[in-house]
Amino acid sequence: MRGAGFDERLEAAIKIVREVLGEEPEWASQTELLTIRNWYAIRNEIAHGDPPTQLFDVPPVIYLADAIGTALERVLGAIQS
């Protein structure tokens, strides 16, 4: 997946949560995915040396990162048990 684009990796993560946990991730709604994709675009600009071109509300991103991290922990727990 290293060579895959961000959207492809994101869709793979959603599919893994669905298949392993048997549920839709809370962070996979269209609204939440738009927030994730917008944040990634801004982060990507900055990571490649460009100045940020827009402001972004950070607390929702932290909430979503926490929710994704929790899903990862649950998937790993399910796989390891």
Backbone as XML, in Angstrom:
<?xml version="1.0"?>
<chain id="A" units="angstrom">
  <residue number="1" name="MET">
    <atom name="N" x="0.812" y="-1.204" z="0.000"/>
    <atom name="CA" x="0.000" y="0.000" z="0.000"/>
    <atom name="C" x="0.855" y="1.267" z="0.000"/>
  </residue>
  <residue number="2" name="ARG">
    <atom name="N" x="2.146" y="1.138" z="0.216"/>
    <atom name="CA" x="2.990" y="2.346" z="0.270"/>
    <atom name="C" x="2.908" y="3.168" z="-1.014"/>
  </residue>
  <residue number="3" name="GLY">
    <atom name="N" x="2.816" y="2.511" z="-2.133"/>
    <atom name="CA" x="2.749" y="3.229" z="-3.405"/>
    <atom name="C" x="1.353" y="3.711" z="-3.759"/>
  </residue>
  <residue number="4" name="ALA">
    <atom name="N" x="0.369" y="3.327" z="-2.967"/>
    <atom name="CA" x="-1.022" y="3.698" z="-3.247"/>
    <atom name="C" x="-1.276" y="5.149" z="-2.855"/>
  </residue>
  <residue number="5" name="GLY">
    <atom name="N" x="-2.219" y="5.757" z="-3.525"/>
    <atom name="CA" x="-2.622" y="7.111" z="-3.176"/>
    <atom name="C" x="-3.400" y="7.138" z="-1.869"/>
  </residue>
  <residue number="6" name="PHE">
    <atom name="N" x="-3.545" y="8.336" z="-1.329"/>
    <atom name="CA" x="-4.213" y="8.484" z="-0.037"/>
    <atom name="C" x="-5.635" y="7.932" z="-0.064"/>
  </residue>
  <residue number="7" name="ASP">
    <atom name="N" x="-6.400" y="8.253" z="-1.095"/>
    <atom name="CA" x="-7.787" y="7.773" z="-1.157"/>
    <atom name="C" x="-7.860" y="6.247" z="-1.185"/>
  </residue>
  <residue number="8" name="GLU">
    <atom name="N" x="-6.945" y="5.632" z="-1.903"/>
    <atom name="CA" x="-6.922" y="4.169" z="-1.969"/>
    <atom name="C" x="-6.597" y="3.571" z="-0.591"/>
  </residue>
  <residue number="9" name="ARG">
    <atom name="N" x="-5.648" y="4.162" z="0.120"/>
    <atom name="CA" x="-5.309" y="3.683" z="1.466"/>
    <atom name="C" x="-6.474" y="3.894" z="2.423"/>
  </residue>
  <residue number="10" name="LEU">
    <atom name="N" x="-7.153" y="5.027" z="2.296"/>
    <atom name="CA" x="-8.294" y="5.313" z="3.161"/>
    <atom name="C" x="-9.420" y="4.314" z="2.919"/>
  </residue>
  <residue number="11" name="GLU">
    <atom name="N" x="-9.721" y="4.045" z="1.665"/>
    <atom name="CA" x="-10.770" y="3.069" z="1.339"/>
    <atom name="C" x="-10.396" y="1.670" z="1.819"/>
  </residue>
  <residue number="12" name="ALA">
    <atom name="N" x="-9.118" y="1.315" z="1.744"/>
    <atom name="CA" x="-8.666" y="0.009" z="2.249"/>
    <atom name="C" x="-8.870" y="-0.079" z="3.760"/>
  </residue>
  <residue number="13" name="ALA">
    <atom name="N" x="-8.571" y="0.994" z="4.468"/>
    <atom name="CA" x="-8.767" y="1.008" z="5.923"/>
    <atom name="C" x="-10.238" y="0.811" z="6.276"/>
  </residue>
  <residue number="14" name="ILE">
    <atom name="N" x="-11.113" y="1.474" z="5.543"/>
    <atom name="CA" x="-12.554" y="1.329" z="5.787"/>
    <atom name="C" x="-12.984" y="-0.113" z="5.534"/>
  </residue>
  <residue number="15" name="LYS">
    <atom name="N" x="-12.512" y="-0.685" z="4.440"/>
    <atom name="CA" x="-12.866" y="-2.065" z="4.090"/>
    <atom name="C" x="-12.377" y="-3.039" z="5.164"/>
  </residue>
  <residue number="16" name="ILE">
    <atom name="N" x="-11.185" y="-2.836" z="5.669"/>
    <atom name="CA" x="-10.646" y="-3.721" z="6.719"/>
    <atom name="C" x="-11.502" y="-3.642" z="7.971"/>
  </residue>
  <residue number="17" name="VAL">
    <atom name="N" x="-11.878" y="-2.436" z="8.384"/>
    <atom name="CA" x="-12.729" y="-2.295" z="9.572"/>
    <atom name="C" x="-14.058" y="-3.003" z="9.344"/>
  </residue>
  <residue number="18" name="ARG">
    <atom name="N" x="-14.655" y="-2.809" z="8.187"/>
    <atom name="CA" x="-15.929" y="-3.467" z="7.879"/>
    <atom name="C" x="-15.800" y="-4.989" z="7.960"/>
  </residue>
  <residue number="19" name="GLU">
    <atom name="N" x="-14.752" y="-5.522" z="7.339"/>
    <atom name="CA" x="-14.606" y="-6.975" z="7.258"/>
    <atom name="C" x="-14.197" y="-7.606" z="8.585"/>
  </residue>
  <residue number="20" name="VAL">
    <atom name="N" x="-13.320" y="-6.961" z="9.319"/>
    <atom name="CA" x="-12.834" y="-7.545" z="10.572"/>
    <atom name="C" x="-13.825" y="-7.335" z="11.708"/>
  </residue>
  <residue number="21" name="LEU">
    <atom name="N" x="-14.367" y="-6.128" z="11.818"/>
    <atom name="CA" x="-15.258" y="-5.818" z="12.937"/>
    <atom name="C" x="-16.729" y="-5.994" z="12.590"/>
  </residue>
  <residue number="22" name="GLY">
    <atom name="N" x="-17.046" y="-6.099" z="11.300"/>
    <atom name="CA" x="-18.429" y="-6.276" z="10.894"/>
    <atom name="C" x="-19.298" y="-5.055" z="11.106"/>
  </residue>
  <residue number="23" name="GLU">
    <atom name="N" x="-18.692" y="-3.892" z="11.048"/>
    <atom name="CA" x="-19.454" y="-2.650" z="11.240"/>
    <atom name="C" x="-18.835" y="-1.527" z="10.421"/>
  </residue>
  <residue number="24" name="GLU">
    <atom name="N" x="-19.631" y="-0.521" z="10.182"/>
    <atom name="CA" x="-19.177" y="0.662" z="9.461"/>
    <atom name="C" x="-18.405" y="1.558" z="10.435"/>
  </residue>
  <residue number="25" name="PRO">
    <atom name="N" x="-17.197" y="1.977" z="10.073"/>
    <atom name="CA" x="-16.469" y="2.886" z="10.955"/>
    <atom name="C" x="-17.234" y="4.197" z="11.137"/>
  </residue>
  <residue number="26" name="GLU">
    <atom name="N" x="-17.252" y="4.718" z="12.345"/>
    <atom name="CA" x="-17.958" y="5.978" z="12.606"/>
    <atom name="C" x="-17.359" y="7.136" z="11.815"/>
  </residue>
  <residue number="27" name="TRP">
    <atom name="N" x="-16.112" y="7.008" z="11.419"/>
    <atom name="CA" x="-15.423" y="8.068" z="10.699"/>
    <atom name="C" x="-15.515" y="7.903" z="9.179"/>
  </residue>
  <residue number="28" name="ALA">
    <atom name="N" x="-16.370" y="6.993" z="8.716"/>
    <atom name="CA" x="-16.467" y="6.730" z="7.282"/>
    <atom name="C" x="-17.671" y="7.392" z="6.616"/>
  </residue>
  <residue number="29" name="SER">
    <atom name="N" x="-18.336" y="8.296" z="7.299"/>
    <atom name="CA" x="-19.448" y="9.003" z="6.651"/>
    <atom name="C" x="-18.878" y="9.984" z="5.630"/>
  </residue>
  <residue number="30" name="GLN">
    <atom name="N" x="-19.684" y="10.387" z="4.692"/>
    <atom name="CA" x="-19.219" y="11.309" z="3.655"/>
    <atom name="C" x="-18.692" y="12.614" z="4.248"/>
  </residue>
  <residue number="31" name="THR">
    <atom name="N" x="-19.353" y="13.118" z="5.289"/>
    <atom name="CA" x="-18.917" y="14.360" z="5.930"/>
    <atom name="C" x="-17.556" y="14.192" z="6.574"/>
  </residue>
  <residue number="32" name="GLU">
    <atom name="N" x="-17.374" y="13.094" z="7.303"/>
    <atom name="CA" x="-16.099" y="12.852" z="7.978"/>
    <atom name="C" x="-14.991" y="12.597" z="6.966"/>
  </residue>
  <residue number="33" name="LEU">
    <atom name="N" x="-15.293" y="11.857" z="5.902"/>
    <atom name="CA" x="-14.283" y="11.599" z="4.882"/>
    <atom name="C" x="-13.870" y="12.886" z="4.174"/>
  </residue>
  <residue number="34" name="LEU">
    <atom name="N" x="-14.795" y="13.799" z="3.977"/>
    <atom name="CA" x="-14.455" y="15.087" z="3.383"/>
    <atom name="C" x="-13.487" y="15.844" z="4.290"/>
  </residue>
  <residue number="35" name="THR">
    <atom name="N" x="-13.743" y="15.820" z="5.597"/>
    <atom name="CA" x="-12.851" y="16.469" z="6.560"/>
    <atom name="C" x="-11.461" y="15.836" z="6.497"/>
  </residue>
  <residue number="36" name="ILE">
    <atom name="N" x="-11.412" y="14.512" z="6.467"/>
    <atom name="CA" x="-10.129" y="13.799" z="6.413"/>
    <atom name="C" x="-9.381" y="14.153" z="5.130"/>
  </residue>
  <residue number="37" name="ARG">
    <atom name="N" x="-10.074" y="14.124" z="4.010"/>
    <atom name="CA" x="-9.421" y="14.416" z="2.729"/>
    <atom name="C" x="-8.948" y="15.869" z="2.647"/>
  </residue>
  <residue number="38" name="ASN">
    <atom name="N" x="-9.737" y="16.801" z="3.164"/>
    <atom name="CA" x="-9.338" y="18.213" z="3.171"/>
    <atom name="C" x="-8.103" y="18.417" z="4.043"/>
  </residue>
  <residue number="39" name="TRP">
    <atom name="N" x="-8.107" y="17.779" z="5.223"/>
    <atom name="CA" x="-6.949" y="17.885" z="6.099"/>
    <atom name="C" x="-5.713" y="17.318" z="5.400"/>
  </residue>
  <residue number="40" name="TYR">
    <atom name="N" x="-5.854" y="16.171" z="4.754"/>
    <atom name="CA" x="-4.715" y="15.543" z="4.097"/>
    <atom name="C" x="-4.154" y="16.452" z="3.010"/>
  </residue>
  <residue number="41" name="ALA">
    <atom name="N" x="-5.010" y="17.094" z="2.249"/>
    <atom name="CA" x="-4.546" y="17.990" z="1.181"/>
    <atom name="C" x="-3.726" y="19.140" z="1.769"/>
  </residue>
  <residue number="42" name="ILE">
    <atom name="N" x="-4.197" y="19.716" z="2.871"/>
    <atom name="CA" x="-3.464" y="20.812" z="3.525"/>
    <atom name="C" x="-2.149" y="20.288" z="4.100"/>
  </residue>
  <residue number="43" name="ARG">
    <atom name="N" x="-2.207" y="19.155" z="4.776"/>
    <atom name="CA" x="-1.018" y="18.554" z="5.382"/>
    <atom name="C" x="0.014" y="18.233" z="4.308"/>
  </residue>
  <residue number="44" name="ASN">
    <atom name="N" x="-0.454" y="17.734" z="3.172"/>
    <atom name="CA" x="0.424" y="17.352" z="2.084"/>
    <atom name="C" x="1.161" y="18.570" z="1.524"/>
  </residue>
  <residue number="45" name="GLU">
    <atom name="N" x="0.466" y="19.690" z="1.376"/>
    <atom name="CA" x="1.111" y="20.920" z="0.903"/>
    <atom name="C" x="2.238" y="21.322" z="1.848"/>
  </residue>
  <residue number="46" name="ILE">
    <atom name="N" x="1.935" y="21.335" z="3.118"/>
    <atom name="CA" x="2.917" y="21.759" z="4.121"/>
    <atom name="C" x="4.091" y="20.778" z="4.163"/>
  </residue>
  <residue number="47" name="ALA">
    <atom name="N" x="3.801" y="19.477" z="4.101"/>
    <atom name="CA" x="4.850" y="18.461" z="4.165"/>
    <atom name="C" x="5.811" y="18.561" z="2.983"/>
  </residue>
  <residue number="48" name="HIS">
    <atom name="N" x="5.344" y="19.107" z="1.877"/>
    <atom name="CA" x="6.193" y="19.249" z="0.696"/>
    <atom name="C" x="6.755" y="20.663" z="0.552"/>
  </residue>
  <residue number="49" name="GLY">
    <atom name="N" x="6.721" y="21.415" z="1.644"/>
    <atom name="CA" x="7.385" y="22.710" z="1.672"/>
    <atom name="C" x="6.567" y="23.900" z="1.247"/>
  </residue>
  <residue number="50" name="ASP">
    <atom name="N" x="5.303" y="23.691" z="0.901"/>
    <atom name="CA" x="4.467" y="24.822" z="0.508"/>
    <atom name="C" x="3.836" y="25.435" z="1.755"/>
  </residue>
  <residue number="51" name="PRO">
    <atom name="N" x="3.618" y="26.737" z="1.743"/>
    <atom name="CA" x="2.916" y="27.343" z="2.869"/>
    <atom name="C" x="1.438" y="26.948" z="2.817"/>
  </residue>
  <residue number="52" name="PRO">
    <atom name="N" x="0.795" y="26.882" z="3.965"/>
    <atom name="CA" x="-0.639" y="26.550" z="3.938"/>
    <atom name="C" x="-1.409" y="27.613" z="3.152"/>
  </residue>
  <residue number="53" name="THR">
    <atom name="N" x="-2.378" y="27.160" z="2.362"/>
    <atom name="CA" x="-3.156" y="28.088" z="1.533"/>
    <atom name="C" x="-4.535" y="28.368" z="2.115"/>
  </residue>
  <residue number="54" name="GLN">
    <atom name="N" x="-4.875" y="27.661" z="3.197"/>
    <atom name="CA" x="-6.183" y="27.878" z="3.817"/>
    <atom name="C" x="-6.114" y="27.512" z="5.288"/>
  </residue>
  <residue number="55" name="LEU">
    <atom name="N" x="-7.043" y="28.062" z="6.051"/>
    <atom name="CA" x="-7.140" y="27.735" z="7.468"/>
    <atom name="C" x="-7.905" y="26.431" z="7.628"/>
  </residue>
  <residue number="56" name="PHE">
    <atom name="N" x="-7.696" y="25.769" z="8.762"/>
    <atom name="CA" x="-8.388" y="24.516" z="9.000"/>
    <atom name="C" x="-8.718" y="24.406" z="10.473"/>
  </residue>
  <residue number="57" name="ASP">
    <atom name="N" x="-9.911" y="23.906" z="10.772"/>
    <atom name="CA" x="-10.369" y="23.689" z="12.141"/>
    <atom name="C" x="-9.742" y="22.388" z="12.656"/>
  </residue>
  <residue number="58" name="VAL">
    <atom name="N" x="-8.789" y="22.486" z="13.548"/>
    <atom name="CA" x="-7.993" y="21.339" z="13.976"/>
    <atom name="C" x="-8.724" y="20.368" z="14.911"/>
  </residue>
  <residue number="59" name="PRO">
    <atom name="N" x="-9.531" y="20.805" z="15.886"/>
    <atom name="CA" x="-10.152" y="19.831" z="16.798"/>
    <atom name="C" x="-10.914" y="18.691" z="16.128"/>
  </residue>
  <residue number="60" name="PRO">
    <atom name="N" x="-11.690" y="18.928" z="15.064"/>
    <atom name="CA" x="-12.343" y="17.788" z="14.412"/>
    <atom name="C" x="-11.343" y="16.777" z="13.838"/>
  </residue>
  <residue number="61" name="VAL">
    <atom name="N" x="-10.198" y="17.255" z="13.373"/>
    <atom name="CA" x="-9.182" y="16.357" z="12.830"/>
    <atom name="C" x="-8.607" y="15.494" z="13.946"/>
  </residue>
  <residue number="62" name="ILE">
    <atom name="N" x="-8.377" y="16.086" z="15.105"/>
    <atom name="CA" x="-7.865" y="15.321" z="16.247"/>
    <atom name="C" x="-8.893" y="14.282" z="16.670"/>
  </residue>
  <residue number="63" name="TYR">
    <atom name="N" x="-10.160" y="14.653" z="16.701"/>
    <atom name="CA" x="-11.221" y="13.702" z="17.044"/>
    <atom name="C" x="-11.237" y="12.535" z="16.054"/>
  </residue>
  <residue number="64" name="LEU">
    <atom name="N" x="-11.153" y="12.836" z="14.769"/>
    <atom name="CA" x="-11.168" y="11.782" z="13.757"/>
    <atom name="C" x="-9.919" y="10.904" z="13.846"/>
  </residue>
  <residue number="65" name="ALA">
    <atom name="N" x="-8.767" y="11.514" z="14.092"/>
    <atom name="CA" x="-7.536" y="10.722" z="14.248"/>
    <atom name="C" x="-7.667" y="9.770" z="15.428"/>
  </residue>
  <residue number="66" name="ASP">
    <atom name="N" x="-8.272" y="10.235" z="16.507"/>
    <atom name="CA" x="-8.489" y="9.375" z="17.673"/>
    <atom name="C" x="-9.450" y="8.235" z="17.327"/>
  </residue>
  <residue number="67" name="ALA">
    <atom name="N" x="-10.514" y="8.542" z="16.605"/>
    <atom name="CA" x="-11.484" y="7.508" z="16.216"/>
    <atom name="C" x="-10.840" y="6.472" z="15.292"/>
  </residue>
  <residue number="68" name="ILE">
    <atom name="N" x="-9.999" y="6.914" z="14.369"/>
    <atom name="CA" x="-9.307" y="5.992" z="13.473"/>
    <atom name="C" x="-8.319" y="5.141" z="14.275"/>
  </residue>
  <residue number="69" name="GLY">
    <atom name="N" x="-7.613" y="5.754" z="15.215"/>
    <atom name="CA" x="-6.696" y="5.004" z="16.067"/>
    <atom name="C" x="-7.411" y="3.960" z="16.905"/>
  </residue>
  <residue number="70" name="THR">
    <atom name="N" x="-8.575" y="4.303" z="17.418"/>
    <atom name="CA" x="-9.375" y="3.349" z="18.190"/>
    <atom name="C" x="-9.817" y="2.186" z="17.315"/>
  </residue>
  <residue number="71" name="ALA">
    <atom name="N" x="-10.225" y="2.480" z="16.090"/>
    <atom name="CA" x="-10.620" y="1.414" z="15.156"/>
    <atom name="C" x="-9.434" y="0.493" z="14.878"/>
  </residue>
  <residue number="72" name="LEU">
    <atom name="N" x="-8.258" y="1.078" z="14.701"/>
    <atom name="CA" x="-7.057" y="0.269" z="14.466"/>
    <atom name="C" x="-6.799" y="-0.658" z="15.656"/>
  </residue>
  <residue number="73" name="GLU">
    <atom name="N" x="-6.886" y="-0.131" z="16.865"/>
    <atom name="CA" x="-6.689" y="-0.954" z="18.069"/>
    <atom name="C" x="-7.695" y="-2.099" z="18.126"/>
  </residue>
  <residue number="74" name="ARG">
    <atom name="N" x="-8.938" y="-1.811" z="17.781"/>
    <atom name="CA" x="-9.964" y="-2.849" z="17.793"/>
    <atom name="C" x="-9.706" y="-3.909" z="16.726"/>
  </residue>
  <residue number="75" name="VAL">
    <atom name="N" x="-9.283" y="-3.496" z="15.547"/>
    <atom name="CA" x="-8.970" y="-4.446" z="14.468"/>
    <atom name="C" x="-7.791" y="-5.327" z="14.889"/>
  </residue>
  <residue number="76" name="LEU">
    <atom name="N" x="-6.745" y="-4.711" z="15.421"/>
    <atom name="CA" x="-5.594" y="-5.498" z="15.864"/>
    <atom name="C" x="-5.965" y="-6.475" z="16.966"/>
  </residue>
  <residue number="77" name="GLY">
    <atom name="N" x="-6.812" y="-6.029" z="17.888"/>
    <atom name="CA" x="-7.286" y="-6.920" z="18.950"/>
    <atom name="C" x="-8.060" y="-8.097" z="18.399"/>
  </residue>
  <residue number="78" name="ALA">
    <atom name="N" x="-8.899" y="-7.843" z="17.417"/>
    <atom name="CA" x="-9.692" y="-8.913" z="16.817"/>
    <atom name="C" x="-8.816" y="-9.899" z="16.051"/>
  </residue>
  <residue number="79" name="ILE">
    <atom name="N" x="-7.806" y="-9.400" z="15.368"/>
    <atom name="CA" x="-6.928" y="-10.248" z="14.589"/>
    <atom name="C" x="-6.040" y="-11.103" z="15.509"/>
  </residue>
  <residue number="80" name="GLN">
    <atom name="N" x="-5.604" y="-10.515" z="16.593"/>
    <atom name="CA" x="-4.680" y="-11.214" z="17.495"/>
    <atom name="C" x="-5.366" y="-12.210" z="18.427"/>
  </residue>
  <residue number="81" name="SER">
    <atom name="N" x="-6.683" y="-12.129" z="18.537"/>
    <atom name="CA" x="-7.362" y="-13.048" z="19.456"/>
    <atom name="C" x="-7.816" y="-14.320" z="18.778"/>
  </residue>
</chain>
